[in-house]
Amino acid sequence: MKVAVFGAGIIGVSSAWWLARAGHEVEVIERRPGVALETSRANGGQISVCYAEPWASAHMLKKVLRWIGRANAPLRVSPRLDPRQWLWCARYLNECRAPRFAANLRAMVTLAQYSRATLRELRADLGVEYDHLERGILAFYRDPREFEYAQASAARMRELGVDRRIVDAAEVLRIEPALAAARDPIVGGDFTVDDESGDVHLFTRALAERAQAAGVIFRFNTRVSRLVPVNDRISVAELLEPDGFFRSLRADAYVVALGSFSPQLLAPLWVSCPVWPAKGYSATFRLRDPAAAPMVSLVDQEAKIVVSRLGDHLRMAGTAEIGGYSRALDTGRCNQLAEHARSLFPSALDFDNVQFWSGLRPTTPSNVPLIGRSRIRNLYLNTGHGSLGWTMGAGSGRVLADLVSGRAPDIRFPFLD
């Protein structure tokens, strides 16, 4: 078949790769001038199966309520006069119920494990370089109550096949000696040796190059203005090209992988897509003293900030704001990341030359992504991965290609349709 993929982040490019491998003729439409220039540009860098956990939980809801009014809260809700945001929040509350949390957790872990295995397979087959490190992910805690909750959380993950083990404060420092310079005392942590880190931007670019060599067509600086339905199918996609003219694109199947912007394309078709942007930040530092910088990817659980070493740089990312679609940098958020980096690694980083970035994570109320066929027979979704797009990207593209091709995916997951 001929398949059109809308979006060229990690999700869209992975979908295009696996669709081409399945024998389809694939064309990717991207409004930016290249691949991975939005949410896949500068995230935290973790392939974190160990933290493929829903934000929608009773435990997190209690925290969010305590954080109301705090400008520096790790997760902040900024109300908008938009009924879609309020509906999203209502659905989020429903997903916090214990039965829903358990089902969502199982689904997310299943997809994350499959995707990590798929990523390793791609890396071995294609020889892709993306500053990856296979040194695990270490989370550390300063609050004894949070550390106690983490032990129950780790036990749940082990029941699902994720080897997330609890370690004491001494073991935290043995695993990552660079944390010895941290200002505040650490009471313990948990460590998952099987998880990884790497630069999603470099990986997505490399995979797109392999896809182009395999015959995939990429059209950049091109917008999808609308999809035209006839009966129960999309008959044509209307594209706005760089020269300002419109062009029609006809395909046998259409894949929407536009992240936070997916609902805007789907709304006129009355296709349900409960995705809302969660704005996050990152700061990238050049290493001044590599020996004083961490080699293990880290999670500061109190601040909800992740740290990954990417070649000769250190990436620190975190915070989330359930607000609107603006990517404008908040000075307070940027300073918060820089000061946090200074408190952890005071001598390791070049604090005078830091690159700040913000991105919109496409988040569903349950945190389970939307993958599969919509109510329109030839229209497919691959969106809503939230903060786990890098963790779930390779596997999401593979199962999407299976579904488009009429094959049963290798995993049990609540696929659409």
FINU-932777 format. One record per residue (C-alpha): residue number from 1; residue in one letter; x, y, z. Coordinates in steps of 0.1 Angstrom, whole numbers. Example, Ala and Ser with C-alpha at 12.3 -4.5 7.8 and 13.67 -1.06 7.14 Angstrom:
{1,'A',{123,-45,78}},
{2,'S',{137,-11,71}},
//
This chain:
{1,'M',{0,0,0}},
{2,'K',{9,36,-1}},
{3,'V',{10,50,34}},
{4,'A',{13,87,44}},
{5,'V',{28,95,78}},
{6,'F',{22,129,94}},
{7,'G',{50,139,117}},
{8,'A',{87,132,117}},
{9,'G',{96,129,154}},
{10,'I',{108,96,169}},
{11,'I',{72,82,166}},
{12,'G',{66,92,130}},
{13,'V',{101,82,117}},
{14,'S',{100,49,135}},
{15,'S',{65,42,120}},
{16,'A',{79,51,85}},
{17,'W',{109,28,89}},
{18,'W',{88,-2,99}},
{19,'L',{62,4,73}},
{20,'A',{89,5,46}},
{21,'R',{103,-27,60}},
{22,'A',{69,-43,57}},
{23,'G',{70,-34,19}},
{24,'H',{48,-3,18}},
{25,'E',{55,29,-2}},
{26,'V',{58,55,25}},
{27,'E',{57,93,24}},
{28,'V',{64,114,56}},
{29,'I',{50,149,59}},
{30,'E',{67,173,84}},
{31,'R',{60,210,89}},
{32,'R',{95,217,103}},
{33,'P',{126,218,80}},
{34,'G',{140,185,94}},
{35,'V',{133,155,116}},
{36,'A',{131,155,154}},
{37,'L',{129,193,158}},
{38,'E',{101,195,183}},
{39,'T',{94,171,212}},
{40,'S',{121,147,200}},
{41,'R',{148,175,199}},
{42,'A',{163,177,234}},
{43,'N',{145,155,260}},
{44,'G',{160,138,290}},
{45,'G',{176,110,270}},
{46,'Q',{164,81,290}},
{47,'I',{151,48,278}},
{48,'S',{133,42,311}},
{49,'V',{113,11,313}},
{50,'C',{117,13,350}},
{51,'Y',{96,45,351}},
{52,'A',{70,35,326}},
{53,'E',{44,44,352}},
{54,'P',{12,65,348}},
{55,'W',{12,100,362}},
{56,'A',{-25,92,368}},
{57,'S',{-24,77,403}},
{58,'A',{-37,85,437}},
{59,'H',{-2,91,450}},
{60,'M',{6,116,423}},
{61,'L',{-28,133,426}},
{62,'K',{-20,141,463}},
{63,'K',{13,157,453}},
{64,'V',{-3,178,426}},
{65,'L',{-28,191,451}},
{66,'R',{0,200,475}},
{67,'W',{19,218,447}},
{68,'I',{-10,241,438}},
{69,'G',{2,277,439}},
{70,'R',{39,268,438}},
{71,'A',{56,284,408}},
{72,'N',{85,259,409}},
{73,'A',{63,228,413}},
{74,'P',{75,198,394}},
{75,'L',{40,193,379}},
{76,'R',{19,225,375}},
{77,'V',{-16,229,362}},
{78,'S',{-22,263,345}},
{79,'P',{-60,265,338}},
{80,'R',{-71,278,304}},
{81,'L',{-105,288,290}},
{82,'D',{-105,257,269}},
{83,'P',{-131,230,275}},
{84,'R',{-107,204,261}},
{85,'Q',{-83,210,289}},
{86,'W',{-110,206,315}},
{87,'L',{-123,174,299}},
{88,'W',{-87,161,299}},
{89,'C',{-84,169,336}},
{90,'A',{-117,151,344}},
{91,'R',{-105,121,325}},
{92,'Y',{-72,122,344}},
{93,'L',{-91,121,377}},
{94,'N',{-110,90,365}},
{95,'E',{-77,73,356}},
{96,'C',{-63,78,391}},
{97,'R',{-86,50,404}},
{98,'A',{-67,19,415}},
{99,'P',{-81,-5,389}},
{100,'R',{-74,19,361}},
{101,'F',{-38,26,374}},
{102,'A',{-31,-12,375}},
{103,'A',{-43,-17,339}},
{104,'N',{-25,14,326}},
{105,'L',{8,4,344}},
{106,'R',{7,-31,328}},
{107,'A',{1,-17,293}},
{108,'M',{28,9,296}},
{109,'V',{54,-16,309}},
{110,'T',{46,-41,282}},
{111,'L',{51,-15,254}},
{112,'A',{82,-1,270}},
{113,'Q',{99,-35,273}},
{114,'Y',{90,-44,238}},
{115,'S',{103,-10,225}},
{116,'R',{136,-13,243}},
{117,'A',{142,-47,228}},
{118,'T',{133,-32,193}},
{119,'L',{157,-3,198}},
{120,'R',{185,-27,206}},
{121,'E',{177,-47,175}},
{122,'L',{178,-16,153}},
{123,'R',{210,-5,169}},
{124,'A',{227,-38,161}},
{125,'D',{212,-41,126}},
{126,'L',{219,-6,114}},
{127,'G',{250,4,134}},
{128,'V',{233,37,146}},
{129,'E',{254,60,168}},
{130,'Y',{235,83,192}},
{131,'D',{257,87,223}},
{132,'H',{240,58,240}},
{133,'L',{252,44,273}},
{134,'E',{241,10,288}},
{135,'R',{248,18,324}},
{136,'G',{212,16,338}},
{137,'I',{191,42,355}},
{138,'L',{196,52,391}},
{139,'A',{169,71,411}},
{140,'F',{178,87,444}},
{141,'Y',{156,100,472}},
{142,'R',{160,126,500}},
{143,'D',{126,122,516}},
{144,'P',{123,90,537}},
{145,'R',{85,89,530}},
{146,'E',{91,90,492}},
{147,'F',{118,63,496}},
{148,'E',{93,41,514}},
{149,'Y',{67,45,487}},
{150,'A',{94,38,461}},
{151,'Q',{99,3,476}},
{152,'A',{63,-6,470}},
{153,'S',{65,9,435}},
{154,'A',{97,-11,428}},
{155,'A',{80,-43,440}},
{156,'R',{51,-37,415}},
{157,'M',{76,-33,387}},
{158,'R',{94,-64,396}},
{159,'E',{61,-83,394}},
{160,'L',{59,-71,358}},
{161,'G',{94,-83,350}},
{162,'V',{113,-50,355}},
{163,'D',{144,-56,377}},
{164,'R',{142,-24,397}},
{165,'R',{160,-30,429}},
{166,'I',{162,-9,461}},
{167,'V',{196,3,472}},
{168,'D',{207,22,503}},
{169,'A',{225,55,504}},
{170,'A',{260,39,504}},
{171,'E',{251,18,473}},
{172,'V',{238,49,455}},
{173,'L',{272,66,458}},
{174,'R',{290,34,448}},
{175,'I',{269,32,416}},
{176,'E',{274,68,409}},
{177,'P',{303,85,428}},
{178,'A',{296,119,412}},
{179,'L',{266,123,435}},
{180,'A',{290,126,465}},
{181,'A',{292,163,458}},
{182,'A',{254,168,461}},
{183,'R',{244,194,488}},
{184,'D',{215,176,503}},
{185,'P',{218,141,519}},
{186,'I',{205,111,500}},
{187,'V',{185,85,520}},
{188,'G',{184,57,493}},
{189,'G',{176,49,458}},
{190,'D',{165,23,433}},
{191,'F',{185,10,403}},
{192,'T',{176,-7,370}},
{193,'V',{206,-21,353}},
{194,'D',{188,-30,321}},
{195,'D',{178,6,312}},
{196,'E',{197,29,289}},
{197,'S',{202,65,278}},
{198,'G',{210,82,245}},
{199,'D',{203,112,223}},
{200,'V',{169,108,207}},
{201,'H',{176,136,182}},
{202,'L',{207,118,168}},
{203,'F',{189,85,167}},
{204,'T',{159,98,148}},
{205,'R',{181,116,123}},
{206,'A',{201,85,117}},
{207,'L',{170,63,113}},
{208,'A',{155,88,89}},
{209,'E',{186,86,68}},
{210,'R',{183,48,67}},
{211,'A',{146,52,58}},
{212,'Q',{154,76,29}},
{213,'A',{179,51,16}},
{214,'A',{152,24,18}},
{215,'G',{129,46,-4}},
{216,'V',{109,66,22}},
{217,'I',{101,101,9}},
{218,'F',{103,130,34}},
{219,'R',{86,163,26}},
{220,'F',{97,191,50}},
{221,'N',{82,226,55}},
{222,'T',{49,211,45}},
{223,'R',{17,212,66}},
{224,'V',{-13,190,66}},
{225,'S',{-42,214,64}},
{226,'R',{-70,189,64}},
{227,'L',{-81,153,58}},
{228,'V',{-111,148,35}},
{229,'P',{-134,119,44}},
{230,'V',{-156,100,20}},
{231,'N',{-180,75,36}},
{232,'D',{-158,56,61}},
{233,'R',{-124,64,46}},
{234,'I',{-100,93,41}},
{235,'S',{-99,100,3}},
{236,'V',{-72,127,3}},
{237,'A',{-50,148,25}},
{238,'E',{-46,185,16}},
{239,'L',{-11,198,21}},
{240,'L',{2,233,22}},
{241,'E',{37,233,6}},
{242,'P',{66,257,11}},
{243,'D',{57,277,-20}},
{244,'G',{23,285,-5}},
{245,'F',{4,263,-29}},
{246,'F',{-19,234,-19}},
{247,'R',{-13,199,-31}},
{248,'S',{-34,167,-27}},
{249,'L',{-19,136,-14}},
{250,'R',{-37,103,-19}},
{251,'A',{-28,72,-1}},
{252,'D',{-43,38,10}},
{253,'A',{-36,46,47}},
{254,'Y',{-28,76,67}},
{255,'V',{-9,77,101}},
{256,'V',{-12,106,124}},
{257,'A',{20,110,145}},
{258,'L',{18,147,152}},
{259,'G',{23,146,190}},
{260,'S',{4,173,208}},
{261,'F',{-9,187,175}},
{262,'S',{-27,154,166}},
{263,'P',{-61,165,180}},
{264,'Q',{-62,196,159}},
{265,'L',{-61,176,127}},
{266,'L',{-85,150,139}},
{267,'A',{-112,172,155}},
{268,'P',{-130,181,123}},
{269,'L',{-134,143,116}},
{270,'W',{-149,137,151}},
{271,'V',{-121,112,158}},
{272,'S',{-114,110,196}},
{273,'C',{-79,120,205}},
{274,'P',{-77,129,242}},
{275,'V',{-41,144,240}},
{276,'W',{-31,175,258}},
{277,'P',{4,191,259}},
{278,'A',{26,188,290}},
{279,'K',{53,214,286}},
{280,'G',{87,203,298}},
{281,'Y',{122,219,299}},
{282,'S',{158,207,295}},
{283,'A',{192,223,300}},
{284,'T',{223,210,281}},
{285,'F',{257,217,296}},
{286,'R',{291,211,281}},
{287,'L',{314,191,305}},
{288,'R',{341,211,321}},
{289,'D',{354,182,343}},
{290,'P',{343,149,328}},
{291,'A',{356,130,358}},
{292,'A',{332,148,381}},
{293,'A',{302,142,359}},
{294,'P',{279,112,362}},
{295,'M',{281,82,338}},
{296,'V',{249,66,350}},
{297,'S',{216,81,340}},
{298,'L',{199,96,371}},
{299,'V',{165,105,384}},
{300,'D',{162,131,412}},
{301,'Q',{128,119,425}},
{302,'E',{121,149,448}},
{303,'A',{126,174,420}},
{304,'K',{113,151,392}},
{305,'I',{144,158,371}},
{306,'V',{164,134,350}},
{307,'V',{201,136,341}},
{308,'S',{218,119,312}},
{309,'R',{253,120,299}},
{310,'L',{253,125,261}},
{311,'G',{289,124,247}},
{312,'D',{307,155,260}},
{313,'H',{275,171,273}},
{314,'L',{252,166,302}},
{315,'R',{214,169,297}},
{316,'M',{191,177,326}},
{317,'A',{154,177,319}},
{318,'G',{122,178,339}},
{319,'T',{91,197,352}},
{320,'A',{58,196,335}},
{321,'E',{30,222,330}},
{322,'I',{-5,213,319}},
{323,'G',{-12,246,302}},
{324,'G',{-14,256,266}},
{325,'Y',{6,252,234}},
{326,'S',{32,279,241}},
{327,'R',{69,268,240}},
{328,'A',{81,302,254}},
{329,'L',{109,297,279}},
{330,'D',{101,305,315}},
{331,'T',{131,322,332}},
{332,'G',{122,307,365}},
{333,'R',{121,272,351}},
{334,'C',{154,277,333}},
{335,'N',{171,290,365}},
{336,'Q',{156,262,385}},
{337,'L',{173,236,362}},
{338,'A',{206,255,362}},
{339,'E',{207,258,400}},
{340,'H',{198,222,404}},
{341,'A',{227,212,382}},
{342,'R',{250,234,403}},
{343,'S',{238,218,435}},
{344,'L',{245,183,422}},
{345,'F',{277,187,401}},
{346,'P',{293,220,411}},
{347,'S',{326,215,394}},
{348,'A',{317,193,365}},
{349,'L',{298,216,341}},
{350,'D',{302,248,321}},
{351,'F',{275,269,337}},
{352,'D',{283,299,315}},
{353,'N',{273,282,283}},
{354,'V',{240,264,288}},
{355,'Q',{214,256,261}},
{356,'F',{178,257,273}},
{357,'W',{149,241,255}},
{358,'S',{112,235,260}},
{359,'G',{90,209,244}},
{360,'L',{53,198,244}},
{361,'R',{49,162,255}},
{362,'P',{17,148,240}},
{363,'T',{0,133,271}},
{364,'T',{-32,112,274}},
{365,'P',{-51,112,307}},
{366,'S',{-41,76,314}},
{367,'N',{-5,81,300}},
{368,'V',{-12,51,277}},
{369,'P',{-5,61,241}},
{370,'L',{-31,59,213}},
{371,'I',{-19,33,188}},
{372,'G',{-40,17,162}},
{373,'R',{-69,23,138}},
{374,'S',{-94,51,144}},
{375,'R',{-131,48,136}},
{376,'I',{-122,58,100}},
{377,'R',{-110,26,83}},
{378,'N',{-78,38,68}},
{379,'L',{-68,64,94}},
{380,'Y',{-44,53,121}},
{381,'L',{-30,70,152}},
{382,'N',{4,68,168}},
{383,'T',{4,96,194}},
{384,'G',{0,104,231}},
{385,'H',{33,90,244}},
{386,'G',{38,118,270}},
{387,'S',{73,118,285}},
{388,'L',{80,83,272}},
{389,'G',{82,89,235}},
{390,'W',{119,80,234}},
{391,'T',{113,49,256}},
{392,'M',{83,37,235}},
{393,'G',{92,51,201}},
{394,'A',{109,22,183}},
{395,'G',{83,-4,195}},
{396,'S',{54,19,188}},
{397,'G',{64,23,152}},
{398,'R',{68,-15,148}},
{399,'V',{34,-24,162}},
{400,'L',{18,4,141}},
{401,'A',{33,-11,110}},
{402,'D',{19,-45,120}},
{403,'L',{-16,-31,124}},
{404,'V',{-15,-13,91}},
{405,'S',{-3,-44,74}},
{406,'G',{-31,-65,89}},
{407,'R',{-8,-85,112}},
{408,'A',{-12,-91,149}},
{409,'P',{15,-73,169}},
{410,'D',{38,-94,191}},
{411,'I',{25,-79,224}},
{412,'R',{-8,-76,242}},
{413,'F',{-18,-39,245}},
{414,'P',{-50,-19,243}},
{415,'F',{-46,-10,207}},
{416,'L',{-73,12,191}},
{417,'D',{-101,-7,172}},
//
